[in-house]
Amino acid sequence: MCIEPDPRMAQVLRRNTAHRPRVRVHVGAFEDWRPAGRGFGLVFAATSWHWTDPQRRWDLVHEALAPGGALALFWNPQGVRDADLHSALSEVDARHGITGAPHGRTASAFGEVPGDWGGGPSAGWPQDECRRDARFTDLRSVRYRQDLYYDTARYLGCLASLSAYRVLPADRREQVLAATGRVLDAHGGGIPMTLFSDLFLARVG
């Protein structure tokens, strides 16, 4: 069972899972979905837990999981490994009013523990909140990291898919992407990034 609030993204999900006939896609918010007596072995959320209702989400997860079932929440922020390139890209972003780009932080700014994306653990990291709920046990936070390299064309394609760029008028979006591409080409034709995959795990007792 997949829960997706956006109908267009749900269509993409159905298309991508068409070869798996047992996959079901529910269009709507997690808060509006009910398991109808089913108990699942795993509930996971990818870079989306912070959008759920903090007053209800733990009850809803507990309702959805079978005894011994696991909750897995993960985020995948990235940081630029080249400080000079980060500085040059930041100037482009400032001129065009872009915030939240993947290159908005350096890899060295990230802390050493999961959920620390610069400046200490994120307020949205779920461990402390979950610890206060005695129904969940075996709490773990894990970080994986992977060095990646995007050439200019691939990285611009990635940026063009993000909401910070898609909300711009077409001519302005083309301007900022072109300016970003010129910076990348001037720094060797691409961008070296570190992908941080931060995972929080818990289990229903």
Wavefront OBJ file of the C-alpha trace (Angstrom):
o trace
v 0.000 0.000 0.000
v 1.389 3.373 -1.075
v -0.059 6.672 0.109
v 0.477 9.708 -2.122
v -1.380 13.018 -1.650
v -0.682 14.386 -5.129
v -2.803 12.799 -7.920
v -0.141 13.438 -10.559
v 2.572 11.778 -8.512
v 0.182 8.911 -7.815
v -0.152 8.405 -11.576
v 3.638 8.215 -11.878
v 3.757 5.733 -9.015
v 1.089 3.539 -10.601
v 2.959 3.609 -13.904
v 6.261 2.695 -12.264
v 4.704 -0.197 -10.320
v 2.461 -1.518 -13.087
v 4.551 -4.706 -13.236
v 3.714 -5.361 -9.573
v -0.039 -6.076 -9.504
v -0.204 -6.312 -5.697
v 0.836 -2.671 -5.265
v -2.056 -0.396 -4.353
v -1.898 3.396 -4.429
v -4.149 5.499 -2.206
v -4.490 9.142 -3.240
v -4.831 11.312 -0.166
v -3.118 12.386 3.030
v -1.676 9.859 5.460
v -3.922 11.343 8.135
v -7.033 10.482 6.078
v -6.082 6.876 5.307
v -7.101 3.940 7.503
v -5.613 0.419 7.497
v -9.099 -1.121 7.880
v -7.912 -3.812 10.244
v -4.781 -4.700 8.309
v -1.469 -4.863 10.139
v 1.619 -4.042 8.095
v 5.146 -5.228 8.781
v 6.738 -1.961 7.665
v 5.744 1.674 7.374
v 8.300 3.940 5.728
v 8.347 7.574 4.701
v 10.926 9.163 2.422
v 11.630 12.834 3.194
v 7.979 13.339 4.093
v 7.508 12.631 7.809
v 7.895 16.332 8.686
v 4.742 17.081 6.645
v 2.555 14.800 8.769
v 0.463 15.995 11.714
v 2.639 15.763 14.860
v -0.444 15.388 17.030
v -1.646 12.267 15.196
v 1.195 10.595 13.316
v 2.413 8.257 16.066
v -1.117 6.998 16.730
v -1.636 6.454 13.000
v 1.627 4.554 12.584
v 0.870 2.414 15.614
v -2.561 1.616 14.165
v -1.047 0.617 10.818
v 1.720 -1.652 12.124
v 1.331 -5.271 13.119
v 2.906 -6.326 16.445
v 6.665 -6.268 15.964
v 6.320 -4.147 12.811
v 8.922 -1.514 11.995
v 8.846 2.190 11.191
v 11.567 3.555 8.885
v 11.895 7.285 8.231
v 14.644 8.678 6.049
v 15.956 11.863 4.527
v 18.553 12.344 1.767
v 20.161 15.806 1.980
v 23.243 16.629 -0.070
v 26.225 18.912 0.348
v 28.798 20.318 -2.086
v 32.337 19.070 -1.552
v 33.998 22.051 -3.298
v 33.749 25.177 -1.110
v 34.686 27.554 -3.952
v 32.028 26.066 -6.201
v 29.478 26.327 -3.395
v 30.322 30.007 -2.974
v 29.947 30.714 -6.688
v 26.623 28.879 -6.868
v 25.387 30.736 -3.788
v 25.968 34.025 -5.592
v 23.796 32.831 -8.483
v 21.077 31.710 -6.079
v 21.138 35.040 -4.223
v 20.766 37.004 -7.464
v 17.747 34.964 -8.498
v 16.123 34.474 -5.097
v 16.645 30.703 -4.985
v 16.523 29.003 -1.584
v 16.708 25.330 -0.685
v 18.818 24.168 -3.635
v 20.730 20.882 -3.114
v 23.987 22.840 -3.419
v 22.892 25.268 -0.690
v 25.199 23.662 1.884
v 28.730 22.348 1.886
v 29.308 18.723 2.803
v 31.670 19.861 5.561
v 28.828 21.785 7.256
v 26.999 18.582 8.139
v 27.472 17.211 11.636
v 28.547 13.725 12.561
v 25.211 12.279 13.681
v 21.998 11.488 11.779
v 19.699 14.483 11.568
v 22.500 17.023 11.970
v 22.392 18.890 8.675
v 24.406 21.859 9.914
v 24.096 23.649 13.249
v 23.022 20.690 15.377
v 20.278 18.071 15.129
v 17.297 19.190 13.066
v 14.162 20.110 14.996
v 12.336 17.663 12.738
v 14.471 14.650 13.639
v 11.983 12.162 15.157
v 13.996 10.328 17.790
v 13.198 12.462 20.846
v 9.523 12.656 19.895
v 9.298 8.905 19.435
v 11.146 8.193 22.678
v 8.294 9.793 24.594
v 5.877 7.187 23.197
v 6.262 3.939 25.135
v 4.546 1.926 22.384
v 7.741 2.062 20.290
v 11.005 0.273 21.071
v 14.373 -0.472 19.450
v 14.931 3.154 18.415
v 17.947 3.632 16.129
v 19.390 6.480 14.086
v 21.807 5.575 11.284
v 23.714 7.631 8.721
v 25.029 6.464 5.359
v 27.054 8.671 3.061
v 28.012 8.412 -0.578
v 30.159 10.680 -2.744
v 28.520 11.492 -6.076
v 29.401 13.510 -9.139
v 26.873 15.130 -11.483
v 27.944 16.522 -14.831
v 26.427 19.873 -15.778
v 23.564 18.524 -17.891
v 22.498 15.948 -15.335
v 22.602 18.409 -12.465
v 20.614 21.048 -14.324
v 18.023 18.386 -15.132
v 17.801 17.590 -11.431
v 17.382 21.257 -10.501
v 14.698 21.772 -13.148
v 12.575 19.091 -11.443
v 12.622 20.781 -8.024
v 9.822 23.010 -6.785
v 12.174 25.922 -6.019
v 12.818 26.153 -9.776
v 9.494 24.919 -11.151
v 7.557 27.714 -9.445
v 9.579 30.341 -11.320
v 8.280 31.894 -14.546
v 9.745 29.997 -17.506
v 12.053 32.799 -18.649
v 13.433 33.341 -15.139
v 13.917 29.602 -14.626
v 15.900 29.428 -17.858
v 18.052 32.344 -16.722
v 18.968 30.824 -13.359
v 19.643 27.393 -14.854
v 21.812 28.932 -17.567
v 23.760 30.928 -14.968
v 24.178 27.814 -12.832
v 25.394 25.869 -15.861
v 28.009 28.498 -16.632
v 29.354 28.254 -13.081
v 29.518 24.462 -13.260
v 31.276 24.539 -16.633
v 33.789 27.029 -15.264
v 34.554 24.597 -12.416
v 35.267 21.534 -14.522
v 31.869 20.718 -15.999
v 30.054 19.302 -13.002
v 29.527 19.258 -9.253
v 30.957 16.883 -6.625
v 28.363 16.160 -3.927
v 28.060 14.032 -0.822
v 24.702 12.347 -0.306
v 23.751 11.822 3.339
v 21.076 9.169 3.875
v 19.827 9.573 7.444
v 17.567 6.800 8.695
v 15.437 6.564 11.846
v 14.106 3.149 12.875
v 11.628 2.075 15.534
v 9.541 -0.989 16.243
v 6.129 -1.598 17.765
v 6.517 -3.581 20.944
l 1 2 3 4 5 6 7 8 9 10 11 12 13 14 15 16 17 18 19 20 21 22 23 24 25 26 27 28 29 30 31 32 33 34 35 36 37 38 39 40 41 42 43 44 45 46 47 48 49 50 51 52 53 54 55 56 57 58 59 60 61 62 63 64 65 66 67 68 69 70 71 72 73 74 75 76 77 78 79 80 81 82 83 84 85 86 87 88 89 90 91 92 93 94 95 96 97 98 99 100 101 102 103 104 105 106 107 108 109 110 111 112 113 114 115 116 117 118 119 120 121 122 123 124 125 126 127 128 129 130 131 132 133 134 135 136 137 138 139 140 141 142 143 144 145 146 147 148 149 150 151 152 153 154 155 156 157 158 159 160 161 162 163 164 165 166 167 168 169 170 171 172 173 174 175 176 177 178 179 180 181 182 183 184 185 186 187 188 189 190 191 192 193 194 195 196 197 198 199 200 201 202 203 204 205
